[in-house]
């Protein structure tokens, strides 16, 4: 009875290996990593900044954009953190949370990350 199960297990593992979650690039982040270092390492690993609509509603958001981080989705000035979004071009998303203690010059560092995608309404649609 165990022999017929082995090919089924192998087939399931092979099917899972083909899903996008397995195909996404590694996430080369570390807690407390400086924002410039984190972004450079993400780009080297195949992650690209997402094109997010400008929401210049608060000082922190504007400061991140002015520093060139146009993948900034949102900031919470009262808690001193911002969320930046990245994609691998195959539908896999990466949201990175950065705390900051200074906006000019920008001093921010990685606090956490998740594989969630941003609200699609926040994205700039490519022109066809």
WOPESUL-V152247 format. One record per backbone hydrogen bond with DSSP energy under -1.0 kcal/mol. NH is the residue of the N-H (numbers start at 1). CO is the residue of the C=O. E is the energy in kcal/mol with one decimal. If there is no record, write none. Layout:
NH,CO,E
NH,CO,E
This chain:
6,2,-1.3
9,5,-2.5
10,6,-2.4
11,7,-2.4
12,8,-2.2
13,9,-2.4
14,10,-2.3
15,11,-2.2
16,12,-2.3
17,13,-2.0
19,16,-1.6
23,19,-1.1
24,20,-1.1
29,27,-1.1
32,110,-3.4
33,30,-1.9
35,108,-2.2
38,34,-2.8
39,35,-2.5
40,36,-2.2
41,37,-2.4
42,38,-2.3
43,39,-2.4
44,40,-2.2
45,41,-1.7
46,43,-1.2
47,42,-2.7
48,87,-3.2
50,85,-2.4
53,122,-3.3
57,55,-3.9
62,58,-2.1
63,59,-2.4
64,60,-2.4
65,61,-2.3
66,62,-2.8
67,63,-1.5
68,65,-1.8
69,64,-2.5
70,68,-1.4
72,69,-1.4
73,83,-3.1
74,83,-1.2
76,81,-2.9
79,76,-1.2
80,76,-1.1
81,76,-1.2
82,98,-2.5
83,74,-2.9
84,96,-2.7
85,71,-2.2
86,94,-2.6
87,48,-2.5
88,92,-1.6
94,86,-2.2
95,114,-2.9
96,84,-3.0
97,112,-2.9
98,82,-2.9
99,109,-2.2
100,80,-1.9
101,107,-1.8
107,102,-2.8
109,99,-2.3
110,33,-2.5
111,97,-3.0
112,97,-1.2
114,95,-2.2
122,119,-2.3
123,120,-1.2
124,51,-3.0
